[in-house]
Amino acid sequence: MDFVDEILYGEYNYYTIDSSEGTFLAVVSSSYEDLGSLEKKLVSLGLTFVGTRESEPEDWFKNIITEPFEMIDGIIVDPENHDLSDLKGKIILKIPQGLAFGTGLHQTTKMSADYLRKYLKLGMDVLDLGCGSGILAILAKKLGANRVVAVDNDPLAVDVARENAERNGVDIDVRLSDLFSDVEGKFDIIVSNIIAEILVERLKGAKMFLKEDGGVILSGIISPKINLFENYNIIEKTVIDEWCALVIKI
Ligand SMILES: C[S@@+](CC[C@H](N)C(=O)[O-])C[C@H]1O[C@@H](n2cnc3c(N)ncnc32)[C@H](O)[C@@H]1O
């Protein structure tokens, strides 16, 4: 279903269900119109439409997961407000399951989180480009970052990221911005989990937002698209399932 990932990734919350009757795709949107045009596109590509149903967004996602889970080693995501005070030495991210991407369950978020933990040193400045729920920006702050700016071009994501920053008691500058358009200053790390085609075009422009020794963490790259980045100075690469993450020096 690579082509489905390419169409939906970063734009919709979706997941697949394998059953004895085949593989089903579920897509969530707050807009019927949006789903209507998406349905036409997916059907034209050979998928069979089964149906739609209405549900409260919060309840819908809560049906999927409510219990805390270890996103990566030592970093726990708590979708609800559990008392986790006895979990010593772990970083806790309070991220309710919602309509903004960034629940902590996707491989691309996990790979970015892993690289943040590896490369982020105390006091660094971090830009999260395409912040969704704000999960990576919040993690950056909890790992000891100084200035953290988180941007998204989706107003819903901006609202959710702001709420999540407050929920986690961290100070993050969350902005509505198309990539770098409303960003100023320089950063030690730019982390971005956005589909590859969007990123590769604008990556050269990232240099003016990077400090001298800064680097870029990218995920959201579907494996066959990795060659789009072959002209960049790739420091490290991780592949999980069909997804890649890169650390790049520009
Ligand atoms: C795959 S999600 C990543 C969310 C979160 N950072 C994570 O790693 O789980 C990608 C996010 O990028 C945002 N996005 C896509 N294109 C963008 C653009 N041109 N400028 C800013 N944000 C964008 C989407 O709205 C979405 O919230």
The ligand as a Tripos MOL2 file, in Angstrom:
@<TRIPOS>MOLECULE
LIG
   27    29     1     0     0
SMALL
NO_CHARGES

@<TRIPOS>ATOM
      1 C1          3.6390   13.4070    9.4980 C.3       1 LIG1
      2 S1          3.1150   14.7920   10.4030 S.3       1 LIG1
      3 C2          4.3870   14.8990   11.6520 C.3       1 LIG1
      4 C3          3.8710   15.2380   13.0270 C.3       1 LIG1
      5 C4          4.9050   15.1210   14.1400 C.3       1 LIG1
      6 N1          6.0060   16.0530   13.9290 N.3       1 LIG1
      7 C5          5.4560   13.7050   14.2240 C.2       1 LIG1
      8 O1          6.6340   13.5040   13.9120 O.co2     1 LIG1
      9 O2          4.7190   12.8020   14.6100 O.co2     1 LIG1
     10 C6          3.5000   16.0810    9.2850 C.3       1 LIG1
     11 C7          2.9570   17.4430    9.6930 C.3       1 LIG1
     12 O3          3.4960   18.3880    8.7700 O.3       1 LIG1
     13 C8          2.5220   19.3370    8.4690 C.3       1 LIG1
     14 N2          2.8750   19.9390    7.1790 N.ar      1 LIG1
     15 C9          2.7480   19.4120    5.9350 C.ar      1 LIG1
     16 N3          3.1790   20.2880    5.0040 N.ar      1 LIG1
     17 C10         3.6140   21.3820    5.6730 C.ar      1 LIG1
     18 C11         4.1550   22.6370    5.2730 C.ar      1 LIG1
     19 N4          4.3360   22.9270    3.9970 N.pl3     1 LIG1
     20 N5          4.4800   23.5390    6.2310 N.ar      1 LIG1
     21 C12         4.2740   23.2670    7.5370 C.ar      1 LIG1
     22 N6          3.7480   22.1050    7.9940 N.ar      1 LIG1
     23 C13         3.4150   21.1700    7.0630 C.ar      1 LIG1
     24 C14         1.2110   18.5560    8.4680 C.3       1 LIG1
     25 O4          0.1140   19.4270    8.6820 O.3       1 LIG1
     26 C15         1.4410   17.5720    9.6060 C.3       1 LIG1
     27 O5          0.9430   18.0800   10.8360 O.3       1 LIG1
@<TRIPOS>BOND
     1     1     2 1
     2     2     3 1
     3     2    10 1
     4     3     4 1
     5     4     5 1
     6     5     6 1
     7     5     7 1
     8     7     8 2
     9     7     9 1
    10    10    11 1
    11    11    12 1
    12    11    26 1
    13    12    13 1
    14    13    14 1
    15    13    24 1
    16    14    15 ar
    17    14    23 ar
    18    15    16 ar
    19    16    17 ar
    20    17    18 ar
    21    17    23 ar
    22    18    19 1
    23    18    20 ar
    24    20    21 ar
    25    21    22 ar
    26    22    23 ar
    27    24    25 1
    28    24    26 1
    29    26    27 1
@<TRIPOS>SUBSTRUCTURE
     1 LIG1         1 GROUP 0 **** ****
